[in-house]
Amino acid sequence: MAIRSGIGIGAAQVADTSNIMNAYGRQIAQQQKAQALQAEREAKSAEKYNEELADIMASYKTTGARDIDIPEITAAYNQIKEYNSQANKIKDSERPLFKATIKNMMNTVNETSLRSKELEGRTYSIASTVAQNPWDYDPKVIQDIDYIKKTPISKLGAMSNVSPLDYQRLPNFETINNIYKDTYGIGEKNSKFIEELREGGKRRNLSRVGEDVIKTDLIQRFTNSPEATKAISYRYSKQFGKQPTDEDLTNYIMDEYKAKYGLDYLGEIKDLKEARGEGGTSESDKLSYRQQIVGGAIQGDDASIEKMRAQLPSGSKITKMKSIAIPGKSKGGYPLLKIYIPSTDKQDEINEVINLASGEPGIRFNQLLNNYSGETVPYSKFGIKGAKPRGEQFVTPKRSVTKPKKELTWAERQAAKNKK
């Protein structure tokens, strides 16, 4: 067998372990170096992790957000901060998921803040535009903007997406009025003389235009004005809750026009006495004329009734009627006048029946003529001839009633024959 090398001759042989120890030392050194590198990597990873979380949390902004939304946005951010305080307790393997969760939560907060800022800009734009011409917009826009300003965005739902396009200006209704006015002028040129009206010593001509003339002109004008057509269609749909057909729109336009202007035209007022070279008129003339037509109307005189109707707004109607018998209460047959006066800018519609056989119908007739004719005859003077404070009272004309002949008995008829 081989002889081990050693120290001394004949002494105990000692093994050489230097190579083994050197190898072990190198292994320990390598492990320590690897651990140091791992610790360094982990430290850098943790530092990067914390920096990334800090960057995510630092992205929080409320600049430009609405004051009403900032408290909710801040509360949400504080919840994320509380959750983020657990970051150092998270295992390395769970860090990516934790960081992603923080990022998503912050994205939601920042998106809400941005939406709030954009909503503030849109509502400001709408409010500023409407404030310049509030009458050009539906009143609902004011209510909506006020509600949006007072409500957090989290509770607005679809209204948080409000846009200036949601609130368009109302159609220009003035275009409708201009068309009606122009058509009125055309109608006047094409109107034909009907009669001469006389009242209070004055006279004026009444002329009338055919409805077809007005309708043709209106249709042509609306056809040539898309803006006016849009406006009248909008007004129709708001009133009736549906879109109009062409026929609906034509009828609607005609009804509006006739309610505003009618088909009659009154000429220039001229003084009758002045025309005869006798000077002006007097208050007594007004009273006398008023008494004549009112008295005649009570008598059922058609001419007087027509003169009274001519002083009322276009479209007014006065119809002679008789009362219906009511068993046990009235035998019926009493003269009545049914008066219909359409509504005007200053007066409501009137639709009433006046009994000519009882009460004081003349006072009501005088009241109506005072309201519409342009000439006022005081009640205190209406019942006095000549419009003088003292004098003979004007008595409402009594309707003549033919009394039925008395039926004779057979004996009375025989006696009458014998006398002959």
Order of alpha helices (4+ residues) and beta strands (2+ residues): alpha-alpha-alpha-alpha-alpha-beta-beta-alpha-alpha-alpha-beta-beta-alpha-alpha-alpha-beta-beta-beta-alpha-alpha-alpha
